[in-house]
Every structure is written in structure tokens, then in C-alpha cells.
Amino acid sequence: MSSPEKVTGRVVDAHSHIGEMEAWQFYNLKEPVKPTVYDFADANAYLDHLDGVGAERGLILPNYGIPVQSQPFSLNDLVLESVQSNDRLVGGLWVSFLPQNKEMTLKTLESAGEAGVVALKTTFLLGGNPDPTTWDEETTEIAEACFAAVEQHDLVFHFHTSAGGASDINNFIPLVEQYGERIKIYLVHFGGGVSGHIKLVPQFLDWVEEGYRVYCDTTWTIGFGARWLMTEIERRGVGEDRVLFASDEPWSDFWSEYWKINGAPVSDELKQRILYQNYEQLYGNAS
């Protein structure tokens, strides 16, 4: 959870998770497991983690991963309490485009303008699809309510991406191209796998050049993913303000994510932009 080593220079974590989550019998295992080993029960536990690695601040989101629709919604109050109790923290609230979660989502949107809230977060791992061409009338209505809240309160919309299934980056292309000039879209995990990175590096930088308001982090990137993205940014001269450092703790590992950036064969200027400056630019130095 922590290390005797601390970061060198300034670092802000732009995407991590707070809240306890029960063990679960994933994939028909013989018994429930807790794959993250630990989680951060509250703001104090999370701040202890930041202090342990030497990070200045963090953006926290509800911890999730079990197939229970209400579970991440249940942690929205913890996010609100945490960000309003400590100025080192800002947060994102959990929403869903699924009609079965409409009531919980609309209730969440009532808090979108609260102090310390800078983002909304959703995933399609629990159902649905990010491609607007697949949405029915009610799904579109819920999505539009979320987008309206993002616009009204100048929030960033975090979307989980991963290789394969509904979360595959191919399904996000229509979303970005329909809504990405209107709202800030943050693609978490940058495609989340080899195929996702190969598809997304050129596409992402094309989107930036074309005026889409897209952002990303490099959590879950495989080997070459972060390195290729950063070297392409320098080669093309675009996108240096669109990549943020994040750890995705406790689902990833702070140090492996940190060294993807700090150990990359790119300029120190670009590293500093990613490690903290782009966060400050995107969130208005939110604290």
C-alpha cells in the first residue's frame, strides 16, 4: 500500500478509488476473493497512502468492480464527505446510463454542483454500451441528463475503457465524435490493452487536432502503450496537455504507473505536464 520510496518532484493522482468493497466470488471461483488486497476505507486512509508515496493531491472516485449495480452509488456520499473535509482531495460521482439505474443516477446528479466535485464516472462493464447508436430512448434521456450536468458544472466525464466487450475503444469512437466537442471526455486506461493502444494512439491525437475535448491517463497500459503515446505527442507536437498521471489505486499500483511516465524516453517538460501540470490546467488548480 505504501513504500519507503517517495516520488521526486510534484505528483498529483488524477484517478483513484475510495471506499471498502466486499470480497466477491468472481468468475465462478470456489470462494469469494478480494483481488486488490487492500482498499481505502475513508479519506484518512487515502491521505495516508498519498503521504506514503509523496503525492500532493488526488482525485477520488467510488471503488467498484463487483456486479452489483447499487454498490458504487453507495460510495458517492463518502466521496462527497471526503472532498469537503480535506482540500487535498477532489472527486467524481458515480452515474450509469442503464435505465434500471435511472433513479440513482438522477439523484446523484443533484449533487453534481457540490464543492469538490469535478467529475462524473461510469463504466459499461456492468451493462450497456457507450456507442450512442445502440441507445434506446430512455438510455439517451439519462445520458443527456448526465451531459447537461457536466456542461452546467464544467465537469469532466470519466469513462472506463478496456480491450474487448462493450468497453472496447471501438465503441467509444461514436461517443467521442458525437459528444466530444460538447463535453470533456476522459478515457480511463487508454484502451486498456494492446489492441486498444494500437487503435487509440493515432486516433486520440487526431481527435485533439480536430478539436475534440478528449483526455486520458495511462493506467493499465501495456509495455509500449504509454511510451508510444508520449513519443508520438512529441513527434506530432499535439496532445501534450491531454494526458494525466493516475494510479487507479487500489486496482493498479502507484509505482508501476509512476515509472511508466517518469522512466519514459521523453522530455522532462512533458513528464512534468503529465505528472501534475495537466491536472491543474484541466481542473483549474482544484483543491
N, C-alpha and C positions, 0 to 999 in steps of 0.2 A: 504493500500500500504506500510505502514511502521508501526513501533511500537516503543514505548518508551523503550522497552527492546532491548538489544543487545546481540549478541552471546558471549559466554565465550570461549576465545581461538581463534585459527585461523580457518577460514572457507573460502573455495572457492566454488563458484557455478558453476558446470560443465555443466549445460544445462538450459538455459532460453531464452526468446524470446524478440525481439525488433521490434518496428515498429507499427504504428497505423493500425487498421483494421476496416472496416465499420461494422455497425450493419447488421444482416442478418436474414431473415425470415426462421430460421431453422425448420425442421420437420413440415412444413405447419402451423406454428404458425400464429396467427391473424395479427401480425405485426413484423417488424424486432426487434431483441434484440441484446444486447452486453453482453454475459454471463460472460465475465471476469471482468466486471465493469470498469476496467482501463487497460491501456496498457502503454508502454514506447515509447514515440514518437521518441526519439533520444538518443544519448549517454549520454547527461547531465541528462535526466530523469532517465535513467537506473542507472547511477552512484549515483544519489540521493537516489535511492532505496537501492543500496549496502551500502551506508553510513548509511542509516536508520536502517538497521539490523545489521551492523557491519561486513559485509563480505568484504574480501580483494579484490577479483577479480571475474570476471565472464566470462563464455563462452556464447556468444550470437548467436542466430540463428533467421532467419526471423520468425515473427509471422504469424501463419496460422490457418486455421480452416474453412473458407468458401469454398464452392465448385466452386472456380474459379481458373483454372489451372495457370494462369499468376500471381495471387496475391502474393504468396510467392517469386516468382522470382523477382518481382518488388522491393523487400526489400533487395536483395543481395548487391546493391550499398550502402545502408545505413549501412549494416554490415561492408563492406569494409571501408567506411569512418570512422565508429566508432572505429574499431580496430586499424586503422592507426593514430587516433587522440589522443589515450589515452593508455598508456602501462598497465593499469589495465584490459584491455579487449582483448580477442581473440575471433575468431568467426568461424562459419561454414556457408558454402554457400549451397543454395537450389538447388537440382537437381531432376530429375524424370526419371524413366525408360520407361515412356509411349512414344510410337512413336510420338504421337501428340505434345509432348513437346521436341522433339529431338533438334530443332534449339536452343531453350532457354537453354537446358542443355549443349550442346556443347559450346555455348557462355559463359556460366558460368565456364566451365572447363578451359577456357583461363585464368581465374583469380585464379586458384587453388594454384598457387605458390606465390601469393602476400603475403607481410608481414602481419602477424597477423592471417592468415587463417590456422586453424589447423584441420578442419573437413569438411566433406560434410554431408548433411542431406536430407532424403527423407521419404515419407510416402506412404502407399498403401491405405489410406483412400479415396484418390481421384481417385482410379482406379489401376488396375494391381494387381500383386501378387508377393511376394518375392520368391516363390518357382521356382528355375531355370528350373524345368521340365515343367513348364507352359509357358515359354517364347518362342515367335516366333523369327525368325532370326533377325529382326530389334531391338526387345527388348534386345536380347543378345548382339547385337553390341553396343547399348547405355550403357548397364550395364558394358560391358568390357571397354568402354572408361572411365567410372567413376572409375572403379577399377584400371585402368592404372594410372589415375591421383592421386589416393590415394597412390599407390606404389611409383610413381615418387616423390611426395612431402611429403611422410611419414605422411599422414593424417589419421584421424580416421573416419570411416563411421558410422554415427548415423542413426539408423532405428527405426521408431515409432513402438511399439508393443502395442496391446490391445486385450482383450478377444473377440473372435468371428470374423467372417468375414475374409477378406484377411489378416488382421494384426494379426491373431491368431498365437500364438507361434509355433503351428504345422507346419505352412507354412514357418517358419524361419529355421527349422531343416535342410532341404536340402541346404539352402543358407549357413549356417554356415559350414556344413560338406563338401561343395564343395569349398568354398572360404575362410573359416576361418583360414586356415594355411597360406594363402597368404596375407590377409589384416586384419587390426584391425577392428572388428565389435563391435559396441556399441549398445546394446539392450536397448533402452529407455523405461522406465516404467516397466521393468522386467515382461513382460507379461500382465500387466495392469488389473488383475482381479484374483479372487480366483482360477479358473481353470488354468490360466497362471502360477501363482506362484507354484501351486502343481506340474505341469508338469516341470517347469523350474528349481526349486532349485536343484534337483538331477542332471538333465541334464546339467545345466550350470557348475556345479563343475566337472562333468565327462569330459566335454569339456576342461576345464582348465587342468585337469590331462592328457588328451590325446594330448595336445599341440596346441589346437585352440586358436587363439588370440581374445578372447571374453572379453567384458567389459559390465558393466551395471550401471544404477542408480536405486534408489528405489522409484522414484516418482510414484504416483498413486497406490502404493502397498496397499493392504487392510489388516488392522489389523496385522495379523500374518506374512505377507509376508516378510517385512524387518527383523523382529525378527528371523524368521526361517532361512532365508538366512545367517544372521550373526552368529547365533549359530551353524549352520552346517559348516560354514567356520572354526570356532574354533574347532569343533569336528573332522573334517576331516583333518584340517591342510593344506588346499589348498584354493586359491581364495582370500586371504586377500588383494592382490594387484589389484583386478579386479572390485571392487565396488567403485563408486564415489558418493559423495553427489551432489545432484542437487535439484533445487526448481521447475523447469518448470514454473516459473512465466512468465506471469500472469495467466496461465491455472491451476496452482495449488497454494499452499500457502506456503510461505517460512517457516513459523514457524511450521506448521504441518509436513513438510518434515524434518526439522531440528531435531525435537524431536523424529521422528522415529529412528534416528541414536543416538542422544545424550542420549535418555532415554532407550535405549535397554540394556538388561541384558548381556552385553559382556564387554570385557576388554577395558580400556581407550586406550590402544595401538591400537586396531582395530578401535575404533571410530576416533582416530586421523588420521589413514591411510585413512579412508573413507572421512573425512571432509576436508582434504587438501593434504595429502602426496601422495595419488594415482594420483591426478590431476597433481601434479608436476612431478611425475615419468612418467606418460603417455605422457604429453605434453612437457617434457623437461624443466620444470620450465618456460614455455612460459609466456611472459608478453609483 
